[in-house]
């Protein structure tokens, strides 16, 4: 087993603590001292500079001071304090933040699960806590994706909930209110079951708060008081109704709560207190065994990994402890069920396997993974992975400091691949035959193919049987990845070869469109057999799709992929014969010059370029909002018009018209 570095991304900021890198889908969040960095892995068919494609944005550290909202006359309070209390004021900048010189930095950031945004909008929210106890939730701008704005100021809502606005004249009262105001930990729900989404946070006084992200702002749903302050929270749902919250407290123990957050009477029920009082808990991971109603808890304490198997009432069924023998575990990420990747500050990486026994007992095994990371100069401060586990990211912070005359090595994110989860194997074993959730693997394959074209042979050696089905369409999409990698390599070396590769990419894209067009026409044939007549948009779609397929059949495509055209041609001709009797519009008008478009053509006699929907091939009016695939820039009609074309399709619709048929990516509206 080996981890091999693909590329490195330097961070212009310091790392404050371990476990400060996390991910959801293909969006990565790294918490630095002054900024939270958000990296969104973005596949492109062609990359001009040959680098790994990602979109980088930054969230500046909030300068808000929630304890500064407490009304107090600081000089009088300080003069009336005893010496020990004055020492505490001098050492704790959160007590008098309005007159003290404060140093504000990030503590931790968390990315939300998919579906947290309202109205089904794609994307994620990012929550952040600073050392002043400020909790803020940010949302990415839909048009300016490099900009993140404040979506909810949770601390402001919490201060209003706990503080009545009266001046504070006693130091003990002030200290209590400061600790009550300071938020120390946070967690999202592991899944968004319904809106508004919920989250949890803990305070320094030991309160754990259930909060919902309502449209009008955060809403405090329930407050639970415990004896110790929590510093790590983890939410897990057994199913849509059974929810548990795990709280790592100051003493090193983990408190398990059953949470009822959806009924009118919201509540926390203390189910069990787990583990011993010793080292602090660094992180908590959890697996659900819904068949037996059990939870598998993994807790990191220093260099130790502790595992418990508990049921829904908190009874421990089995336990195991593993000492990795290297200073401080700094990252823990699931590979698959009962298998985890653990990183240590010294640079060692391990595969940890949990063996379950029939009686509920547990055994832990670990195996060190070799890597080519520069662990001589960097300590590893965290690990995370992309959606398909084909790309692993390690957060490195320099272990050696030099004087001011030497160049300082920056903190870095190492993009790596794992021999147990090769990206090409992930793509070839994709049973969905859709690229939508596999573009992280596609980007790794494209980048490796750009560096070394021999890595693409596993895809190229697959013998394609051209047919009008999803298997053929998916294989053509894999060929597009190979061609994109080669085109990137040749773009600065050989112009003629680059043009040939570009033409091949365009050709394979048109073949995928032709396969999808055949599916849409087959759907309309079936629909016509069940309806008395097709509506005007459907008749227009029949005409436009037939014209498009007719052009594909009549054209010649010499080159390496000519066999694809020759193999699909008989099936496309059969589709033309089958749909010849379907009701359709008599002719089509050019939206550019209002002239009649000749039969079996997609453009008028003057060859005016017109925009057409990639799904239905219907012309798009010139005054319409631009709706495109953000990956290949193909166009689409409005969703309301497409819904009219595919009306009476049943649920689910056999044609996913909300996504580009070539890229399997949702369309994006540009106003």
C-alpha positions as CSV (number, residue, x, y, z in Angstrom):
1,X,0.0,0.0,0.0
2,X,1.3,3.4,-0.9
3,X,0.3,7.1,-1.1
4,X,1.8,8.9,-4.0
5,X,1.9,12.7,-4.2
6,X,0.1,14.1,-7.3
7,X,0.7,17.8,-6.7
8,X,1.0,20.4,-3.9
9,X,-1.0,23.6,-3.1
10,X,0.8,26.1,-0.9
11,X,-1.2,28.0,1.7
12,X,-0.4,31.6,2.4
13,X,-1.4,31.2,6.1
14,X,-0.4,29.4,9.3
15,X,-2.2,26.3,10.6
16,X,-3.4,26.7,14.2
17,X,-4.1,23.1,15.2
18,X,-4.7,19.6,13.9
19,X,-7.9,18.3,12.4
20,X,-8.4,21.6,10.5
21,X,-9.1,20.2,7.1
22,X,-12.5,18.6,6.2
23,X,-14.5,18.0,3.1
24,X,-18.0,17.4,1.7
25,X,-18.4,15.9,-1.8
26,X,-15.6,17.6,-3.8
27,X,-15.4,20.8,-1.7
28,X,-12.5,21.1,0.8
29,X,-12.2,23.4,3.7
30,X,-8.9,24.3,5.4
31,X,-8.9,26.5,8.5
32,X,-5.9,28.8,8.7
33,X,-5.1,31.4,11.3
34,X,-6.4,34.4,9.4
35,X,-8.5,32.8,6.6
36,X,-10.6,29.8,5.9
37,X,-9.6,28.4,2.5
38,X,-12.3,26.7,0.4
39,X,-11.1,24.5,-2.5
40,X,-13.7,23.2,-5.0
41,X,-12.3,20.5,-7.2
42,X,-13.5,21.3,-10.8
43,X,-12.9,18.9,-13.7
44,X,-12.3,20.5,-17.1
45,X,-12.1,18.7,-20.4
46,X,-9.2,20.9,-21.3
47,X,-6.8,22.7,-18.9
48,X,-4.5,25.4,-20.4
49,X,-1.8,25.2,-17.8
50,X,-1.9,21.5,-17.1
51,X,-2.5,21.9,-13.3
52,X,-5.1,20.3,-11.1
53,X,-8.3,22.2,-11.6
54,X,-9.9,23.8,-8.6
55,X,-11.6,27.0,-7.6
56,X,-10.0,28.7,-4.6
57,X,-11.9,31.1,-2.4
58,X,-11.2,32.6,1.0
59,X,-13.3,33.5,4.0
60,X,-11.7,36.2,6.2
61,X,-11.6,35.6,9.9
62,X,-14.5,37.4,11.6
63,X,-13.4,40.3,13.9
64,X,-16.6,40.3,15.9
65,X,-16.3,40.1,19.7
66,X,-19.5,38.6,21.2
67,X,-18.4,39.2,24.8
68,X,-18.0,42.8,23.9
69,X,-21.8,43.1,23.7
70,X,-22.0,42.7,27.5
71,X,-22.5,46.1,29.1
72,X,-19.9,46.6,31.9
73,X,-17.8,49.5,33.2
74,X,-14.4,47.9,32.9
75,X,-12.3,50.3,35.1
76,X,-14.7,50.0,38.1
77,X,-14.8,46.3,37.8
78,X,-11.1,46.0,37.6
79,X,-10.5,48.3,40.5
80,X,-12.9,46.3,42.7
81,X,-11.3,42.9,41.8
82,X,-9.0,40.9,43.9
83,X,-5.4,40.1,42.7
84,X,-6.3,36.6,41.3
85,X,-9.2,38.0,39.4
86,X,-7.0,40.8,37.9
87,X,-4.6,38.1,36.7
88,X,-7.5,36.3,35.1
89,X,-8.5,39.5,33.3
90,X,-4.9,40.0,32.1
91,X,-4.7,36.5,30.8
92,X,-8.2,36.1,29.2
93,X,-8.7,38.6,26.4
94,X,-12.4,37.7,26.1
95,X,-13.4,39.3,29.5
96,X,-12.6,42.9,28.5
97,X,-12.4,42.7,24.7
98,X,-13.4,46.3,24.1
99,X,-10.4,47.9,25.9
100,X,-7.9,45.0,25.8
101,X,-5.5,44.5,22.8
102,X,-7.1,41.4,21.4
103,X,-5.5,38.9,18.9
104,X,-8.3,37.3,16.9
105,X,-7.7,34.1,14.9
106,X,-9.7,31.2,13.6
107,X,-10.2,28.1,15.7
108,X,-12.1,25.7,13.4
109,X,-14.3,25.6,10.4
110,X,-16.9,23.0,9.3
111,X,-18.5,22.5,5.9
112,X,-22.2,21.5,5.9
113,X,-23.6,18.4,4.3
114,X,-25.3,18.6,0.9
115,X,-28.8,20.0,0.8
116,X,-28.3,22.6,3.6
117,X,-29.2,25.5,1.3
118,X,-32.8,26.4,0.8
119,X,-34.9,25.8,-2.4
120,X,-32.7,22.9,-3.5
121,X,-29.7,25.2,-4.4
122,X,-26.5,23.3,-4.9
123,X,-23.5,24.1,-2.7
124,X,-22.6,24.1,0.9
125,X,-22.5,26.4,4.0
126,X,-19.3,26.9,6.0
127,X,-19.4,27.5,9.8
128,X,-16.5,29.1,11.6
129,X,-15.5,29.7,15.2
130,X,-12.9,32.2,16.3
131,X,-10.9,32.4,19.5
132,X,-13.3,35.1,20.7
133,X,-16.1,32.6,20.7
134,X,-17.7,34.0,17.6
135,X,-19.8,31.5,15.5
136,X,-20.6,32.6,12.0
137,X,-22.1,30.7,9.1
138,X,-21.1,31.8,5.6
139,X,-22.7,31.2,2.2
140,X,-21.0,31.3,-1.3
141,X,-22.2,33.9,-3.7
142,X,-24.0,32.2,-6.6
143,X,-22.6,34.6,-9.3
144,X,-19.2,35.5,-7.7
145,X,-18.1,32.2,-6.5
146,X,-14.9,33.6,-5.0
147,X,-17.0,35.7,-2.6
148,X,-18.4,34.3,0.7
149,X,-20.9,36.4,2.7
150,X,-22.3,36.1,6.2
151,X,-25.4,33.9,6.1
152,X,-26.1,33.8,9.8
153,X,-24.5,35.4,12.9
154,X,-25.2,32.6,15.4
155,X,-23.3,34.4,18.2
156,X,-25.5,37.5,17.9
157,X,-28.6,35.3,18.2
158,X,-27.2,33.5,21.2
159,X,-26.2,36.7,23.0
160,X,-29.8,38.0,22.6
161,X,-31.1,34.7,24.0
162,X,-28.9,34.6,27.2
163,X,-28.3,38.3,28.0
164,X,-31.1,40.7,29.1
165,X,-29.1,43.9,28.2
166,X,-28.7,45.0,31.9
167,X,-25.4,46.6,32.9
168,X,-23.1,44.1,34.8
169,X,-21.5,45.5,38.0
170,X,-20.1,42.3,39.6
171,X,-17.0,40.5,38.3
172,X,-18.4,37.1,39.1
173,X,-21.5,37.9,37.1
174,X,-19.4,39.2,34.2
175,X,-17.2,36.1,34.1
176,X,-20.3,33.8,34.2
177,X,-21.9,35.7,31.3
178,X,-18.6,35.7,29.3
179,X,-18.4,31.9,29.7
180,X,-22.1,31.7,28.8
181,X,-21.5,33.7,25.6
182,X,-18.4,32.0,24.5
183,X,-19.1,29.2,21.9
184,X,-16.5,26.5,22.0
185,X,-17.6,23.8,19.6
186,X,-20.0,23.1,16.7
187,X,-21.3,20.4,14.5
188,X,-23.8,20.1,11.6
189,X,-26.3,17.3,11.3
190,X,-24.6,14.4,9.5
191,X,-27.4,14.6,6.9
192,X,-30.1,17.2,6.0
193,X,-33.4,15.3,6.5
194,X,-35.7,18.2,6.1
195,X,-35.7,22.0,6.1
196,X,-34.8,24.2,7.9
197,X,-31.5,22.3,8.6
198,X,-30.3,22.0,12.2
199,X,-27.0,22.2,13.9
200,X,-25.5,22.1,17.5
201,X,-23.0,24.2,19.4
202,X,-21.6,24.2,22.9
203,X,-20.6,26.9,25.3
204,X,-17.9,27.3,27.9
205,X,-20.5,26.9,30.8
206,X,-21.5,23.4,29.6
207,X,-24.6,24.2,27.6
208,X,-25.3,22.3,24.4
209,X,-27.7,24.2,22.1
210,X,-29.9,22.8,19.3
211,X,-30.4,25.5,16.7
212,X,-32.2,25.6,13.3
213,X,-31.2,27.7,10.4
214,X,-34.6,29.2,9.6
215,X,-35.0,31.7,6.7
216,X,-35.4,34.6,9.1
217,X,-32.2,33.8,10.9
218,X,-31.0,31.2,13.4
219,X,-33.6,30.0,15.9
220,X,-32.7,28.5,19.3
221,X,-34.7,25.3,19.6
222,X,-33.5,23.7,22.8
223,X,-30.8,24.3,25.4
224,X,-29.3,21.5,27.4
225,X,-27.1,22.0,30.5
226,X,-24.4,19.5,31.4
227,X,-21.8,19.4,34.1
228,X,-18.8,19.8,31.9
229,X,-18.1,22.0,28.9
230,X,-18.0,20.2,25.5
231,X,-15.1,20.8,23.1
232,X,-16.0,18.2,20.4
233,X,-19.5,17.5,19.0
234,X,-20.6,14.8,16.6
235,X,-24.1,14.2,15.3
236,X,-25.2,10.9,13.9
237,X,-28.6,9.6,12.7
238,X,-29.5,6.0,12.9
239,X,-32.4,6.8,10.5
240,X,-34.6,9.8,9.8
241,X,-36.2,9.5,13.3
242,X,-33.4,8.3,15.6
243,X,-30.7,10.9,16.2
244,X,-27.7,10.9,18.6
245,X,-25.3,13.6,19.7
246,X,-21.8,12.7,21.0
247,X,-20.1,15.3,23.1
248,X,-16.4,15.1,24.0
249,X,-16.1,17.0,27.4
250,X,-13.1,18.5,29.2
251,X,-12.4,15.4,31.3
252,X,-11.8,13.2,28.2
253,X,-15.1,11.3,28.4
254,X,-17.8,11.2,25.7
255,X,-21.5,11.9,26.6
256,X,-24.0,10.2,24.4
257,X,-27.4,11.9,23.9
258,X,-30.6,10.9,22.2
259,X,-31.9,14.0,20.4
260,X,-35.5,14.7,19.5
261,X,-35.3,17.9,17.4
262,X,-38.3,17.6,15.2
263,X,-41.3,17.2,17.5
264,X,-42.9,20.2,19.1
265,X,-41.4,19.2,22.5
266,X,-37.7,19.1,21.6
267,X,-35.4,17.3,24.1
268,X,-32.0,15.8,24.9
269,X,-31.8,12.5,26.8
270,X,-28.5,11.5,28.3
271,X,-28.1,7.9,27.3
272,X,-24.6,7.1,28.5
273,X,-21.2,8.4,29.5
274,X,-18.4,6.6,27.7
275,X,-14.7,6.2,28.0
276,X,-12.4,7.1,30.9
277,X,-11.3,10.4,32.4
278,X,-7.8,10.9,30.9
279,X,-6.6,12.7,27.7
280,X,-8.8,15.2,25.9
281,X,-10.8,14.0,22.9
282,X,-9.4,15.3,19.6
283,X,-12.1,14.0,17.2
284,X,-15.0,11.6,17.1
285,X,-16.0,9.5,14.1
286,X,-19.0,7.2,13.9
287,X,-20.5,4.4,11.8
288,X,-24.1,3.2,11.9
289,X,-25.2,-0.4,11.7
290,X,-28.9,0.2,11.1
291,X,-29.6,-3.6,10.8
292,X,-28.7,-4.2,14.5
293,X,-29.3,-0.6,15.8
294,X,-25.7,-0.2,16.8
295,X,-23.1,2.6,16.7
296,X,-19.4,2.2,16.1
297,X,-17.6,5.1,17.8
298,X,-14.0,6.0,17.1
299,X,-12.3,8.5,19.4
300,X,-8.8,9.9,19.1
301,X,-6.9,10.7,22.2
302,X,-3.2,11.7,21.6
303,X,-1.6,8.8,19.9
304,X,-4.4,6.4,20.9
305,X,-7.4,5.3,18.8
306,X,-10.3,4.0,21.0
307,X,-13.3,2.2,19.5
308,X,-16.6,1.3,21.1
309,X,-19.5,-0.7,19.8
310,X,-22.7,0.5,21.5
311,X,-26.4,0.0,21.0
312,X,-29.2,2.6,21.0
313,X,-29.5,2.7,24.8
314,X,-25.8,3.3,25.4
315,X,-24.8,-0.3,26.4
316,X,-21.2,-1.1,25.4
317,X,-21.1,-4.3,23.4
318,X,-17.4,-4.3,22.6
319,X,-14.3,-2.1,22.8
320,X,-10.7,-2.0,21.5
321,X,-7.7,0.4,21.9
322,X,-4.8,0.9,19.5
323,X,-1.6,2.9,20.2
324,X,-0.1,3.9,16.8
325,X,3.2,4.6,18.5
326,X,3.7,7.9,16.8
327,X,3.3,11.3,18.4
328,X,-0.2,12.6,18.1
329,X,-2.9,11.4,15.7
330,X,-3.8,14.5,13.6
331,X,-6.2,13.2,11.1
332,X,-8.8,10.4,10.7
333,X,-10.8,9.8,7.5
334,X,-13.0,6.8,6.5
335,X,-11.9,4.8,3.5
336,X,-14.8,2.4,3.6
337,X,-16.8,0.6,6.3
338,X,-14.5,-0.3,9.2
339,X,-11.4,1.0,7.4
340,X,-9.8,4.4,8.2
341,X,-6.8,6.4,7.2
342,X,-5.0,8.0,10.1
343,X,-2.2,10.5,9.9
344,X,0.2,11.5,12.6
345,X,2.2,14.7,13.2
346,X,5.5,12.9,12.7
347,X,4.4,12.1,9.1
348,X,3.4,8.4,9.5
349,X,0.2,7.3,7.7
350,X,-1.7,4.2,8.7
351,X,-4.6,2.1,7.4
352,X,-6.7,1.1,10.5
353,X,-9.0,-1.9,10.1
354,X,-11.8,-2.7,12.6
355,X,-12.8,-6.4,12.8
356,X,-16.2,-7.1,14.3
357,X,-16.9,-10.3,16.0
358,X,-20.2,-12.1,16.2
359,X,-20.7,-11.3,19.9
360,X,-20.2,-7.6,19.3
361,X,-16.5,-7.6,20.2
362,X,-13.9,-5.6,18.3
363,X,-10.3,-6.0,17.2
364,X,-8.1,-3.3,15.7
365,X,-5.4,-3.9,13.1
366,X,-3.1,-1.3,11.6
367,X,-0.7,-1.2,8.7
368,X,1.7,1.6,7.9
369,X,1.3,3.1,4.4
370,X,4.4,4.1,2.6
371,X,4.3,7.6,1.0
372,X,6.6,10.0,-0.9
373,X,5.4,13.0,1.0
374,X,8.1,15.4,2.3
375,X,7.6,14.5,6.0
376,X,11.1,15.5,6.7
377,X,10.2,19.1,6.4
378,X,6.5,18.9,7.1
379,X,4.3,17.7,10.0
380,X,0.9,16.3,8.9
381,X,-2.0,18.2,10.5
382,X,-4.9,16.5,9.0
383,X,-6.3,14.3,6.2
384,X,-9.4,14.3,4.1
385,X,-10.6,12.9,0.8
386,X,-12.9,13.6,-2.1
387,X,-16.2,12.0,-2.9
388,X,-15.0,8.7,-4.4
389,X,-11.9,8.4,-2.2
390,X,-9.7,8.6,-5.3
391,X,-7.9,11.7,-4.2
392,X,-6.5,12.1,-0.7
393,X,-5.4,15.4,0.8
394,X,-3.0,15.9,3.6
395,X,-2.4,19.2,5.4
396,X,1.2,19.9,6.0
397,X,2.8,22.5,8.2
398,X,6.6,23.2,8.3
399,X,8.4,21.5,11.1
400,X,11.6,23.5,10.7
401,X,11.8,27.3,10.9
402,X,14.7,29.3,9.4
403,X,16.0,32.8,10.0
404,X,14.6,35.8,8.2
405,X,17.2,35.6,5.5
406,X,16.0,32.3,4.2
407,X,12.9,31.5,2.3
408,X,10.3,30.0,4.6
409,X,8.5,26.9,3.4
410,X,4.7,27.6,3.4
411,X,2.0,25.4,4.8
412,X,0.8,23.1,2.0
413,X,-2.0,20.8,1.0
414,X,-0.7,17.6,-0.6
415,X,-2.9,16.0,-3.3
416,X,-2.2,12.3,-3.3
417,X,-3.5,9.0,-4.7
418,X,-3.9,5.8,-2.8
419,X,-3.0,2.4,-4.4
420,X,-6.0,0.8,-2.9
421,X,-8.4,3.2,-4.6
422,X,-7.0,4.0,-8.1
423,X,-9.0,6.6,-10.0
424,X,-9.2,4.6,-13.2
425,X,-10.6,1.6,-11.4
426,X,-13.2,3.9,-9.7
427,X,-14.4,5.2,-13.1
428,X,-14.4,1.8,-14.7
429,X,-16.4,0.2,-11.8
430,X,-19.0,3.0,-11.8
431,X,-22.3,1.2,-11.9
432,X,-24.4,4.4,-12.2
433,X,-22.9,5.1,-15.7
434,X,-23.1,8.8,-14.8
435,X,-20.1,11.1,-14.3
436,X,-21.9,13.4,-11.9
437,X,-20.4,12.0,-8.7
438,X,-17.1,10.8,-10.2
439,X,-15.4,14.0,-11.4
440,X,-12.9,13.9,-8.7
441,X,-11.6,10.6,-10.1
442,X,-11.9,12.0,-13.6
443,X,-9.7,15.0,-12.6
444,X,-7.0,12.7,-11.1
445,X,-7.1,10.5,-14.3
446,X,-6.8,13.6,-16.5
447,X,-4.0,15.1,-14.6
448,X,-2.0,11.8,-14.4
449,X,-2.7,11.3,-18.2
450,X,-1.2,14.8,-18.8
451,X,1.9,13.9,-16.9
452,X,2.2,10.4,-18.3
453,X,0.0,9.2,-21.2
454,X,0.7,5.5,-20.4
455,X,-1.6,5.8,-17.4
456,X,-4.5,6.1,-19.8
457,X,-4.0,2.7,-21.5
458,X,-6.5,1.0,-19.2
459,X,-9.3,3.1,-20.6
460,X,-8.0,3.1,-24.2
461,X,-7.6,-0.7,-24.4
462,X,-11.3,-1.2,-23.6
463,X,-13.1,-2.4,-26.8
464,X,-16.1,-0.3,-27.4
465,X,-19.2,-1.8,-29.0
466,X,-21.1,1.2,-30.4
467,X,-24.8,0.9,-29.4
468,X,-27.5,3.4,-28.5
469,X,-27.3,2.6,-24.7
470,X,-25.9,4.1,-21.5
471,X,-22.9,1.8,-21.5
472,X,-21.6,3.1,-24.8
473,X,-22.4,6.7,-23.8
474,X,-20.4,6.3,-20.6
475,X,-17.4,4.8,-22.3
476,X,-17.4,7.7,-24.7
477,X,-17.3,10.0,-21.7
478,X,-14.2,8.1,-20.4
479,X,-12.6,8.6,-23.9
480,X,-13.2,12.4,-23.5
481,X,-11.1,12.3,-20.3
482,X,-8.2,10.7,-22.2
483,X,-8.5,13.1,-25.1
484,X,-8.6,16.1,-22.8
485,X,-5.4,14.9,-21.0
486,X,-3.6,14.5,-24.4
487,X,-4.9,17.8,-25.7
488,X,-3.5,19.6,-22.6
489,X,-0.1,18.0,-23.1
490,X,0.0,18.9,-26.8
491,X,-1.4,22.4,-26.5
492,X,2.0,24.0,-26.1
493,X,3.9,21.5,-28.2
494,X,2.1,20.7,-31.5
495,X,-0.7,22.9,-32.8
496,X,-1.8,20.5,-35.6
497,X,-2.1,17.6,-33.1
498,X,-4.0,19.8,-30.7
499,X,-6.5,20.7,-33.4
500,X,-7.0,17.0,-34.3
501,X,-7.6,16.1,-30.6
502,X,-10.1,19.0,-30.3
503,X,-12.0,17.8,-33.3
504,X,-12.1,14.3,-31.8
505,X,-13.5,15.7,-28.6
506,X,-16.2,17.6,-30.5
507,X,-17.0,14.5,-32.5
508,X,-17.4,12.2,-29.4
509,X,-19.5,14.9,-27.7
510,X,-21.9,14.9,-30.8
511,X,-22.1,11.1,-30.6
512,X,-23.1,11.3,-26.9
513,X,-25.7,13.9,-27.9
514,X,-26.9,11.6,-30.7
515,X,-27.4,8.7,-28.3
516,X,-29.3,11.0,-25.9
517,X,-31.4,12.3,-28.8
518,X,-32.4,8.7,-29.7
519,X,-33.5,8.2,-26.1
520,X,-35.6,11.3,-26.2
521,X,-37.2,10.3,-29.5
522,X,-37.9,6.8,-28.1
523,X,-39.6,8.5,-25.1
524,X,-41.8,10.6,-27.4
525,X,-42.7,7.6,-29.4
526,X,-43.9,5.8,-26.2
527,X,-45.7,9.0,-25.1
528,X,-47.5,9.4,-28.5
529,X,-48.8,5.8,-28.1
530,X,-50.4,6.8,-24.8
531,X,-51.7,10.2,-25.8
532,X,-54.1,11.4,-28.5
533,X,-51.7,14.0,-29.7
534,X,-48.4,15.6,-28.7
535,X,-48.3,19.3,-27.5
536,X,-46.6,21.9,-29.7
537,X,-43.3,21.8,-27.8
538,X,-43.1,18.0,-28.1
539,X,-43.9,18.2,-31.9
540,X,-41.1,20.8,-32.2
541,X,-38.7,18.5,-30.3
542,X,-39.6,15.7,-32.7
543,X,-38.8,17.8,-35.7
544,X,-35.5,19.2,-34.3
545,X,-34.2,15.9,-33.0
546,X,-34.9,14.2,-36.3
547,X,-33.1,16.9,-38.2
548,X,-30.1,16.6,-35.8
549,X,-29.9,12.8,-36.1
550,X,-30.3,13.1,-39.9
551,X,-27.3,15.4,-40.1
552,X,-25.3,13.0,-37.9
553,X,-26.2,10.0,-40.2
554,X,-25.4,11.9,-43.4
555,X,-22.1,13.4,-42.3
556,X,-18.7,11.6,-42.5
557,X,-16.3,11.4,-39.6
558,X,-12.9,10.0,-40.7
559,X,-10.3,9.4,-38.1
560,X,-9.6,7.2,-35.1
561,X,-13.2,7.1,-34.0
562,X,-14.9,6.6,-37.3
563,X,-15.9,3.1,-36.1
564,X,-18.1,4.8,-33.5
565,X,-20.1,6.6,-36.2
566,X,-20.4,3.6,-38.4
567,X,-21.5,1.4,-35.4
568,X,-24.2,3.9,-34.3
569,X,-25.5,4.7,-37.8
570,X,-27.8,1.7,-38.2
571,X,-29.5,2.4,-34.9
572,X,-30.0,6.1,-35.7
573,X,-31.4,5.3,-39.1
574,X,-33.9,2.9,-37.4
575,X,-34.9,5.7,-35.1
576,X,-35.5,8.0,-38.0
577,X,-37.8,5.4,-39.6
578,X,-39.7,4.7,-36.4
579,X,-40.4,8.4,-35.8
580,X,-41.3,9.3,-39.4
581,X,-45.0,9.0,-38.6
582,X,-44.9,11.0,-35.3
583,X,-46.8,14.3,-35.3
584,X,-44.4,17.2,-35.8
585,X,-44.3,20.8,-36.9
586,X,-44.2,21.2,-40.7
587,X,-41.0,23.4,-40.6
588,X,-38.8,25.5,-38.3
589,X,-38.0,29.2,-38.5
590,X,-34.6,30.6,-37.9
591,X,-34.6,32.9,-34.8
592,X,-31.9,35.0,-36.3
593,X,-33.4,36.0,-39.7
594,X,-37.0,34.6,-39.4
595,X,-36.4,32.5,-42.6
596,X,-37.6,29.0,-43.0
597,X,-35.1,26.3,-42.2
598,X,-34.9,23.7,-45.0
599,X,-36.0,20.1,-44.2
600,X,-33.4,17.8,-42.5
601,X,-31.2,20.8,-41.7
602,X,-30.5,22.6,-38.4
603,X,-29.5,26.0,-39.8
604,X,-31.1,28.3,-42.4
605,X,-29.8,28.7,-46.0
606,X,-27.6,31.6,-44.9
607,X,-25.9,29.5,-42.2
608,X,-26.9,31.8,-39.3
609,X,-25.6,30.3,-36.0
610,X,-28.4,29.6,-33.6
611,X,-28.4,28.3,-30.0
612,X,-30.0,25.0,-29.5
613,X,-31.0,23.0,-26.4
614,X,-28.6,20.1,-26.0
615,X,-31.5,17.8,-24.8
616,X,-34.2,18.6,-27.3
617,X,-32.3,20.5,-30.1
618,X,-35.1,23.2,-30.0
619,X,-33.9,26.7,-30.8
620,X,-33.4,29.0,-27.8
621,X,-34.8,32.5,-28.2
622,X,-32.2,35.3,-28.4
623,X,-33.7,37.2,-25.5
624,X,-33.8,34.2,-23.1
625,X,-31.6,34.0,-19.9
626,X,-28.5,32.0,-20.7
627,X,-28.7,28.5,-19.2
628,X,-25.6,26.5,-19.8
629,X,-23.6,23.5,-18.6
630,X,-20.7,25.1,-16.6
631,X,-18.4,22.4,-17.8
632,X,-18.8,22.3,-21.6
633,X,-21.0,25.4,-22.2
634,X,-23.7,23.6,-24.0
635,X,-27.1,25.3,-23.8
636,X,-30.5,24.4,-22.4
637,X,-34.1,25.6,-22.6
638,X,-35.8,26.9,-19.5
639,X,-36.7,24.1,-17.1
640,X,-40.4,25.0,-17.4
641,X,-40.3,24.4,-21.1
642,X,-38.4,21.1,-20.7
643,X,-41.0,20.1,-18.1
644,X,-43.6,20.7,-20.8
645,X,-41.7,18.5,-23.3
646,X,-41.4,15.7,-20.8
647,X,-44.9,16.0,-19.2
648,X,-46.7,12.8,-18.4
649,X,-43.3,11.1,-18.1
650,X,-44.1,9.7,-14.7
651,X,-41.7,9.6,-11.8
652,X,-38.8,9.3,-12.1
653,X,-38.6,10.8,-15.6
654,X,-36.5,8.5,-17.9
655,X,-34.6,11.5,-19.2
656,X,-32.8,13.7,-16.7
657,X,-33.3,17.0,-18.5
658,X,-32.0,19.0,-15.5
659,X,-28.4,18.0,-16.4
660,X,-26.2,18.1,-19.5
661,X,-26.3,14.8,-21.3
662,X,-22.6,15.0,-22.1
663,X,-21.2,16.0,-18.7
664,X,-24.0,14.9,-16.3
665,X,-23.7,18.3,-14.6
666,X,-26.7,20.5,-13.7
667,X,-27.4,23.5,-15.9
668,X,-26.5,27.0,-14.5
669,X,-28.6,30.1,-15.1
670,X,-26.7,33.3,-16.0
671,X,-28.9,36.4,-15.8
